[in-house]
């Protein structure tokens, strides 16, 4: 029984398929974090640009009574 268990442990240690799966998982998490933070920053920038455009339209009178 012990010999079989030790044989399995040795084969797991030599098997790199699990390591590759972990690396892909880490890469996926990193890509999601970077993508989310980038989109969040981009959304804030776009919101600022839209607010600035709306303010310009309000001050020039090109927007009706409904506003932006």
C-alpha positions as CSV (number, residue, x, y, z in Angstrom):
1,X,0.0,0.0,0.0
2,X,2.8,2.4,1.0
3,X,4.8,1.6,-2.1
4,X,1.8,2.3,-4.3
5,X,1.2,5.6,-2.6
6,X,4.8,6.6,-2.9
7,X,4.7,5.7,-6.6
8,X,1.7,7.9,-7.2
9,X,3.3,10.8,-5.3
10,X,6.4,10.5,-7.5
11,X,4.3,10.5,-10.7
12,X,2.5,13.6,-9.5
13,X,5.7,15.4,-8.8
14,X,7.0,14.7,-12.3
15,X,3.7,15.5,-14.0
16,X,3.7,19.2,-15.1
17,X,0.1,19.3,-16.4
18,X,-1.2,20.6,-13.1
19,X,1.5,23.3,-13.0
20,X,0.5,24.5,-16.5
21,X,-3.1,24.7,-15.4
22,X,-2.1,26.8,-12.4
23,X,-0.1,29.1,-14.7
24,X,-3.0,29.5,-17.0
25,X,-5.3,30.3,-14.0
26,X,-2.9,33.0,-12.8
27,X,-2.6,34.5,-16.2
28,X,-6.4,34.6,-16.6
29,X,-6.8,36.2,-13.2
30,X,-4.1,38.8,-14.1
31,X,-5.8,39.5,-17.4
32,X,-9.2,40.0,-15.8
33,X,-7.7,42.4,-13.1
34,X,-5.8,44.5,-15.7
35,X,-8.8,44.6,-18.1
36,X,-11.2,45.6,-15.3
37,X,-9.0,48.3,-14.0
38,X,-8.3,49.6,-17.5
39,X,-12.0,49.7,-18.4
40,X,-12.8,51.4,-15.1
41,X,-10.2,54.2,-15.8
42,X,-11.4,54.5,-19.3
43,X,-15.0,54.9,-18.2
44,X,-14.1,57.6,-15.8
45,X,-12.3,59.5,-18.6
46,X,-15.2,59.1,-20.9
47,X,-17.6,60.3,-18.2
48,X,-15.5,63.4,-17.7
49,X,-15.4,64.1,-21.4
50,X,-19.2,63.7,-21.7
51,X,-19.8,66.0,-18.8
52,X,-17.5,68.6,-20.3
53,X,-19.3,68.4,-23.7
54,X,-22.7,68.6,-21.9
55,X,-21.5,71.7,-20.0
56,X,-20.4,73.4,-23.2
57,X,-23.7,72.6,-24.9
58,X,-25.7,74.0,-21.9
59,X,-23.7,77.2,-21.9
60,X,-24.0,77.8,-25.6
61,X,-27.7,77.1,-25.6
62,X,-27.6,74.3,-28.1
63,X,-29.4,71.9,-25.8
64,X,-33.1,72.2,-25.3
65,X,-34.9,72.3,-22.0
66,X,-34.3,68.5,-21.4
67,X,-30.6,68.9,-20.7
68,X,-27.9,66.3,-21.3
